[in-house]
Amino acid sequence: MQGNIACAEGAIAAGCRFFGGYPITPSTEIAEHMAAKLPRIDGVFIQMEDELASMASIIGASWTGMRSMTATSGPGFSLMMENIGFAVMTETPCVVVNIQRGGPSTGQPTMGAQGDMMQCRFGSHGDYSVIALSPASVQEMYELTVKAFNLADEFRVPVFLMSDEIVGHMRERIDIPDQVPIIPRKPLQKGTLPFHPDADLVPGFPQFGEGYGVHVTGLTHDERGYPCATSPGLHENLVMRLVNKIESARDRIADYSITNPEAETVFVTYGPPARSVEQVVRDLGRDDIGHLRLRVVWPFPESALKLFASAKQFLVPEMNMGQVAREIERHVDQPVIPIPKLGGNLHSPDELKARLEVLH
């Protein structure tokens, strides 16, 4: 199965019944597959006039109780940023798939990249935290799409599947389970307010059409949802909660794997570069070469870096100029060595082995 199709199938298995999107290379196969499949299962597909409207449509669909998704690539992702901020402020669960390509601007529409990782984290204005997953295989395109919907509903937040052209257009054999785990939204309890948080800082969800009169606004709002944009204290409390409901669950959200935790030289990867590093580790068979492979990039699992107690250096191959490498530098005292790669080609195992020879 192709990666993009696996993403669409994972979304359907997870209960996604609304897709609002606009075609853009290299993500278009997701929209095409959803357009063909959703009407057959009482779902709704809408091709919107642009990516601004696509993001707006999945926000609206989510408030009716539907699991909703859109898919895009770099230029469309840029256009979605204002409404992504609206989804954060209104605590609207939804899934945004970004099949990354080379940028800036139109760039390389048919080539892979990982240049949107910091835009995903900080692209909309203001302070907030997000959840972003990064698959390295077609199997993970399916599995992490399912996981994205569960995380979106659990934390009432837009969740990003940050894939790329390489995995999106790759074809591999995958295993499709008979059913997938589904974590439903926490309902709003009677007598509570729609934006009043529980102990986990996440409010119950007051679905439209279920008897609740809810005011949904991007303005700073109180626990009723009513605008109150001139109160410094209220704004600070609201924004801090939006951040902390994600950051306080950082370890629970984390998803990664570790190879050779006693290693002195440690690769840190996410997405397709993980495949090349795994090949290097297999080929060399050396215990002094370790690998931290991230499936969830944001919130960044900084505690995982400390599991490499003997590490003397961290190597970070990325298909950008070192976006996540800068994040790693914030959390470790050892040297962090970016291995950037631009132009659309993946790091080859031989390139990474050559870099290891230089370092040793």
C-alpha positions as CSV (number, residue, x, y, z in Angstrom):
1,M,0.0,0.0,0.0
2,Q,1.1,3.6,-0.6
3,G,1.8,5.7,2.4
4,N,-0.8,8.3,1.6
5,I,-3.4,5.6,1.1
6,A,-2.4,4.0,4.4
7,C,-2.9,7.4,6.1
8,A,-6.4,7.6,4.7
9,E,-7.3,4.1,5.6
10,G,-6.0,4.7,9.2
11,A,-8.2,7.7,9.4
12,I,-11.3,5.8,8.4
13,A,-10.5,3.0,10.8
14,A,-10.1,5.5,13.6
15,G,-13.6,6.8,12.9
16,C,-12.9,9.9,10.8
17,R,-16.0,10.8,8.9
18,F,-15.3,14.3,7.6
19,F,-12.5,15.4,5.4
20,G,-12.2,19.0,4.1
21,G,-9.2,19.7,1.9
22,Y,-7.7,21.1,-1.2
23,P,-5.4,19.1,-3.6
24,I,-1.7,19.8,-3.3
25,T,1.3,17.7,-4.3
26,P,2.5,15.4,-2.6
27,S,-0.6,14.9,-0.4
28,T,-3.4,14.7,-3.0
29,E,-3.8,10.9,-2.9
30,I,-5.1,11.2,0.7
31,A,-7.9,13.5,-0.5
32,E,-8.7,11.4,-3.5
33,H,-9.0,8.2,-1.4
34,M,-11.2,10.0,1.2
35,A,-13.3,11.3,-1.6
36,A,-13.9,7.8,-2.9
37,K,-14.4,6.1,0.5
38,L,-16.2,8.5,2.8
39,P,-19.5,8.7,1.0
40,R,-19.8,4.9,1.1
41,I,-19.7,4.9,5.0
42,D,-21.9,7.8,5.7
43,G,-19.0,10.2,5.8
44,V,-18.6,13.6,4.2
45,F,-15.8,14.8,1.8
46,I,-15.7,18.4,0.8
47,Q,-13.1,19.9,-1.6
48,M,-12.8,23.5,-0.2
49,E,-11.7,26.5,-2.2
50,D,-8.4,26.8,-0.4
51,E,-6.5,25.6,2.6
52,L,-7.8,28.4,4.8
53,A,-11.3,27.1,4.3
54,S,-10.2,23.5,4.6
55,M,-8.9,24.1,8.1
56,A,-12.0,26.1,9.0
57,S,-14.3,23.2,7.8
58,I,-12.7,20.5,9.9
59,I,-13.0,22.8,13.0
60,G,-16.7,23.2,12.4
61,A,-17.2,19.5,11.7
62,S,-15.4,18.6,14.9
63,W,-17.8,20.7,17.0
64,T,-20.7,18.6,15.7
65,G,-18.9,15.5,17.1
66,M,-17.3,14.2,14.0
67,R,-13.7,13.1,13.9
68,S,-12.3,15.3,11.1
69,M,-9.1,15.7,9.2
70,T,-7.4,17.6,6.4
71,A,-4.2,17.0,4.5
72,T,-1.8,19.4,2.8
73,S,1.8,20.2,2.1
74,G,4.1,23.2,2.8
75,P,2.3,26.2,1.0
76,G,-1.1,25.0,2.1
77,F,0.2,24.4,5.7
78,S,1.3,28.1,5.8
79,L,-2.2,29.2,4.8
80,M,-3.8,27.1,7.6
81,M,-1.8,28.7,10.4
82,E,-4.4,31.3,11.5
83,N,-7.1,28.7,11.8
84,I,-4.7,26.3,13.5
85,G,-4.3,29.0,16.2
86,F,-8.1,29.2,16.4
87,A,-8.3,25.4,16.9
88,V,-5.8,25.7,19.7
89,M,-7.6,28.5,21.4
90,T,-11.0,26.9,21.1
91,E,-9.6,23.5,22.1
92,T,-10.9,21.8,19.0
93,P,-9.8,18.2,18.4
94,C,-8.8,17.6,14.7
95,V,-6.0,16.1,12.7
96,V,-3.8,17.9,10.2
97,V,-1.6,15.8,7.9
98,N,1.4,17.6,6.3
99,I,3.1,15.6,3.6
100,Q,6.2,17.8,3.6
101,R,8.1,18.9,0.5
102,G,11.1,21.1,-0.3
103,G,10.6,24.8,0.4
104,P,10.5,27.7,0.8
105,S,7.6,28.8,-1.4
106,T,6.7,26.4,-4.2
107,G,10.1,24.8,-3.8
108,Q,10.2,21.1,-4.8
109,P,6.6,19.8,-5.0
110,T,7.6,16.3,-5.8
111,M,10.6,15.9,-3.4
112,G,10.7,15.0,0.2
113,A,11.7,17.3,3.1
114,Q,11.3,17.9,6.8
115,G,11.5,21.7,6.7
116,D,8.1,22.3,8.4
117,M,8.9,20.9,11.9
118,M,9.4,24.3,13.5
119,Q,6.5,25.8,11.6
120,C,4.4,23.0,13.1
121,R,5.5,23.9,16.6
122,F,5.6,27.7,16.4
123,G,3.8,28.6,13.1
124,S,0.7,30.3,14.5
125,H,1.1,33.4,16.7
126,G,1.0,33.4,20.5
127,D,2.1,30.8,23.0
128,Y,0.7,27.2,22.8
129,S,1.8,23.6,22.7
130,V,1.0,21.0,20.1
131,I,1.3,17.3,19.5
132,A,3.2,16.2,16.3
133,L,3.9,12.6,15.1
134,S,6.4,11.6,12.4
135,P,6.1,8.2,10.7
136,A,9.0,6.5,9.1
137,S,7.1,3.7,7.2
138,V,3.9,2.9,5.5
139,Q,2.9,0.8,8.5
140,E,3.4,3.8,10.8
141,M,1.4,6.1,8.4
142,Y,-1.6,3.9,9.3
143,E,-0.8,3.4,13.0
144,L,0.2,7.0,13.8
145,T,-2.8,8.4,12.0
146,V,-5.0,6.4,14.3
147,K,-2.9,7.6,17.3
148,A,-3.3,11.2,16.1
149,F,-7.1,11.0,16.3
150,N,-6.9,9.5,19.8
151,L,-4.5,12.2,21.1
152,A,-6.6,14.9,19.5
153,D,-9.7,13.8,21.3
154,E,-8.0,13.0,24.6
155,F,-6.3,16.5,24.9
156,R,-8.8,18.6,22.9
157,V,-6.1,19.9,20.6
158,P,-5.2,19.8,16.9
159,V,-2.7,17.0,16.2
160,F,-0.2,17.0,13.4
161,L,1.0,14.0,11.3
162,M,4.2,15.4,9.9
163,S,5.1,13.0,7.1
164,D,6.8,13.7,3.8
165,E,6.9,12.9,0.1
166,I,9.2,9.9,0.7
167,V,6.9,8.0,3.1
168,G,3.7,9.4,1.5
169,H,4.6,7.9,-1.9
170,M,6.5,4.8,-0.7
171,R,4.8,1.4,-1.2
172,E,5.3,-1.3,1.4
173,R,3.5,-4.3,2.8
174,I,1.5,-3.4,5.9
175,D,-0.6,-5.3,8.4
176,I,-4.1,-3.9,8.9
177,P,-5.8,-5.0,12.1
178,D,-9.4,-6.0,12.4
179,Q,-10.0,-3.0,14.7
180,V,-8.0,-0.1,16.2
181,P,-8.2,1.4,19.7
182,I,-10.4,4.4,19.9
183,I,-10.2,6.9,22.8
184,P,-13.4,8.9,22.9
185,R,-13.7,12.6,23.8
186,K,-14.5,13.3,27.5
187,P,-18.1,14.5,27.6
188,L,-19.1,17.6,29.3
189,Q,-20.6,16.8,32.7
190,K,-23.9,18.3,33.6
191,G,-23.5,21.4,35.8
192,T,-20.0,22.2,34.5
193,L,-18.9,24.9,32.1
194,P,-17.6,24.2,28.6
195,F,-14.1,25.5,29.2
196,H,-13.7,24.6,32.9
197,P,-10.9,22.1,33.1
198,D,-10.8,18.8,35.0
199,A,-7.7,17.7,37.0
200,D,-5.9,16.8,33.8
201,L,-6.5,20.4,32.6
202,V,-8.7,19.2,29.7
203,P,-12.4,20.3,29.8
204,G,-15.2,18.0,28.8
205,F,-16.4,18.5,25.2
206,P,-19.8,20.2,24.7
207,Q,-20.9,18.8,21.3
208,F,-23.2,21.0,19.2
209,G,-26.7,19.5,19.0
210,E,-26.5,17.8,22.4
211,G,-28.4,20.4,24.3
212,Y,-25.6,22.8,25.1
213,G,-25.5,26.5,24.2
214,V,-21.8,27.1,23.7
215,H,-20.0,30.2,22.6
216,V,-16.9,29.3,20.6
217,T,-14.5,32.2,20.1
218,G,-10.8,32.7,19.3
219,L,-10.9,35.7,21.7
220,T,-9.6,35.2,25.2
221,H,-12.6,33.8,27.0
222,D,-13.7,32.7,30.4
223,E,-14.8,29.2,31.4
224,R,-18.2,29.8,29.9
225,G,-16.6,30.6,26.5
226,Y,-17.6,34.3,26.7
227,P,-15.0,36.8,25.5
228,C,-13.0,38.6,28.1
229,A,-10.0,40.0,26.1
230,T,-8.8,42.8,28.5
231,S,-8.1,40.8,31.6
232,P,-4.3,40.1,31.9
233,G,-4.9,37.5,34.7
234,L,-7.6,35.6,32.8
235,H,-5.5,35.5,29.6
236,E,-2.5,34.3,31.4
237,N,-4.4,31.5,33.2
238,L,-6.0,30.4,29.9
239,V,-2.8,30.3,27.9
240,M,-0.9,28.6,30.6
241,R,-3.5,25.9,30.8
242,L,-3.5,25.4,27.0
243,V,0.3,24.9,27.2
244,N,0.4,22.9,30.4
245,K,-2.3,20.4,29.4
246,I,0.2,19.1,26.8
247,E,3.5,19.8,28.6
248,S,2.4,18.2,31.9
249,A,1.6,15.0,29.9
250,R,4.9,15.1,27.9
251,D,6.2,11.7,29.2
252,R,2.8,10.0,28.7
253,I,2.5,11.3,25.1
254,A,6.1,10.4,24.2
255,D,6.6,7.6,21.7
256,Y,10.2,6.5,20.9
257,S,12.5,3.5,20.6
258,I,16.1,3.1,21.8
259,T,18.9,1.1,20.4
260,N,22.2,0.6,22.4
261,P,21.5,2.8,25.4
262,E,25.2,2.4,26.5
263,A,26.5,4.0,23.3
264,E,28.9,7.0,23.2
265,T,27.8,8.2,19.8
266,V,24.0,8.5,19.5
267,F,21.9,9.2,16.4
268,V,18.6,11.0,17.0
269,T,16.1,10.7,14.2
270,Y,12.4,11.1,13.2
271,G,10.7,10.2,9.9
272,P,12.7,8.7,6.9
273,P,16.3,9.3,8.2
274,A,15.5,6.7,10.8
275,R,15.5,4.1,8.1
276,S,19.1,4.9,7.0
277,V,20.3,5.0,10.6
278,E,18.8,1.6,11.4
279,Q,20.6,0.2,8.4
280,V,23.9,1.8,9.6
281,V,23.4,0.3,13.1
282,R,22.7,-3.2,11.6
283,D,25.6,-3.0,9.2
284,L,28.2,-1.9,11.7
285,G,27.0,-4.1,14.6
286,R,28.7,-1.8,17.1
287,D,27.5,-1.3,20.7
288,D,29.1,2.2,20.7
289,I,26.6,3.5,18.1
290,G,23.2,4.2,19.5
291,H,19.9,5.4,18.1
292,L,17.0,7.3,19.6
293,R,14.1,7.1,17.1
294,L,11.2,9.5,17.7
295,R,7.7,8.8,16.6
296,V,6.3,11.8,18.6
297,V,8.5,14.9,18.0
298,W,6.3,17.5,19.8
299,P,6.2,17.7,22.8
300,F,9.9,16.9,22.6
301,P,10.7,13.9,24.9
302,E,13.8,15.4,26.5
303,S,13.9,12.8,29.2
304,A,14.7,10.2,26.5
305,L,18.1,11.8,25.8
306,K,19.1,11.1,29.4
307,L,18.6,7.4,28.9
308,F,22.0,7.5,27.0
309,A,24.1,7.9,30.1
310,S,27.4,7.3,28.3
311,A,26.7,9.5,25.4
312,K,29.6,11.8,24.3
313,Q,27.9,13.2,21.2
314,F,24.5,13.3,19.4
315,L,24.2,13.1,15.7
316,V,21.0,14.4,14.1
317,P,20.3,13.7,10.4
318,E,17.4,15.7,9.2
319,M,16.0,16.7,5.8
320,N,16.3,20.3,6.8
321,M,19.1,22.6,8.1
322,G,18.9,21.3,11.7
323,Q,15.5,22.3,13.1
324,V,15.2,19.6,15.8
325,A,19.0,19.5,16.4
326,R,18.5,23.0,17.9
327,E,15.9,21.6,20.2
328,I,18.3,18.8,21.3
329,E,21.0,21.4,22.1
330,R,18.7,22.9,24.7
331,H,18.6,19.7,26.7
332,V,22.1,18.2,26.7
333,D,25.6,19.3,27.6
334,Q,27.3,17.0,25.0
335,P,28.0,18.2,21.4
336,V,25.1,18.1,19.1
337,I,26.1,17.5,15.4
338,P,23.5,18.3,12.8
339,I,23.7,16.3,9.6
340,P,21.5,18.4,7.3
341,K,20.2,17.2,3.9
342,L,18.4,19.4,1.4
343,G,17.3,18.8,-2.2
344,G,14.8,15.9,-1.7
345,N,17.2,12.9,-1.4
346,L,17.3,10.9,1.9
347,H,20.6,10.4,3.7
348,S,22.2,7.2,2.4
349,P,23.7,4.7,4.9
350,D,27.1,5.2,3.2
351,E,26.9,9.0,3.8
352,L,26.2,8.4,7.5
353,K,29.0,5.8,7.8
354,A,31.4,8.3,6.3
355,R,30.4,10.9,8.8
356,L,31.0,8.4,11.6
357,E,34.5,7.7,10.3
358,V,35.3,11.4,10.3
359,L,34.1,11.8,13.9
360,H,36.1,8.8,15.1
